Amino acid sequence: MAKVFCIANQKGGVGKTTTTVNLAAGLAQVKQRVLVIDLDPQGNATMGSGIDKRAMPLSVYDVLLESAAIGEARQRSEKGGYDVLGANRELAGAEVELVALEHRNERLRRALAGTEDDYDFVLIDCPPSLSLLTLNGLCSAHGVIVPMQCEYFALEGLSDLVNTIKQVHANLNRDLQIIGLLRVMFDPRITLQQQVSDQLRAHFGDKVFDAVIPRNVRLAEAPSYGQPGVVFDPASKGAQAYIDFARELVQRVKGLR
């Protein structure tokens, strides 16, 4: 049965999409079956997986409105080695349309019910806001992976996210928990980043993943080639860090069972 994880942080620009596509590619390299669900209307995870968001016949929008099943709408990222339920600008309209519908928070969870045996991992790339789309992701998930930079403002945003997760856990999804915090765009030469990293370790303990993703130009270049960084330059420090993270996540999930 698939483990469903949201990659979420209410702060923008912290590497959620980069983490989603590279973790998916890393998991695929360690022989895991992966589905990426792009819940961001910008469709960056879709494009970063090598799929043209403008040419998709069906998308996550159709799945949320129950006019298509995941099996019909998903596409294969040939370079990444995983499946993608893509998004495009249509998804922005789903926000308005979902408001009037029944079970509006549970649309994605109901759609996923038929695909549990097809995958080992489902990774949901959430938009940087607490919207109906993000709520659909959180209501569908077993846990949340939080990518964050080791900076002061990131700590402020983290407390808001933890409160949100607690509220969703209490009211909408009793399975939801924080799986772990992933330190991204990390530069060990910056004293503040080391201090914030130490604070995270002190406060969250083993909820902080051992893997650390360094600031790496190859990861930033990869989306323009329609590839995850793990595939674009497998020897780069960023790619190696994401493969290490994928292995660590597989081990952590075994502990959850």
Secondary structure, DSSP 4 states (H G I P E B T S, - for coil): --EEEEE--SSSSSSHHHHHHHHHHHHHHTT--EEEEE--TT-HHHHHTT--GGG-SS-HHHHHTTSS-HHHH-EEETTTTEEEE---THHHHHHHHHHTSTTTTSHHHHHHTTSTTT-SEEEEE--SS-SHHHHHHHHH-SEEEEEE-SSHHHHHHHHHHHHHHHHHHHHT-TT--EEEEEEEEE-TT-HHHHHHHHHHHHHHGGGEEEEEEEP-HHHHHGGGGTS-HHHH-TTSHHHHHHHHHHHHHHHHHHHH-
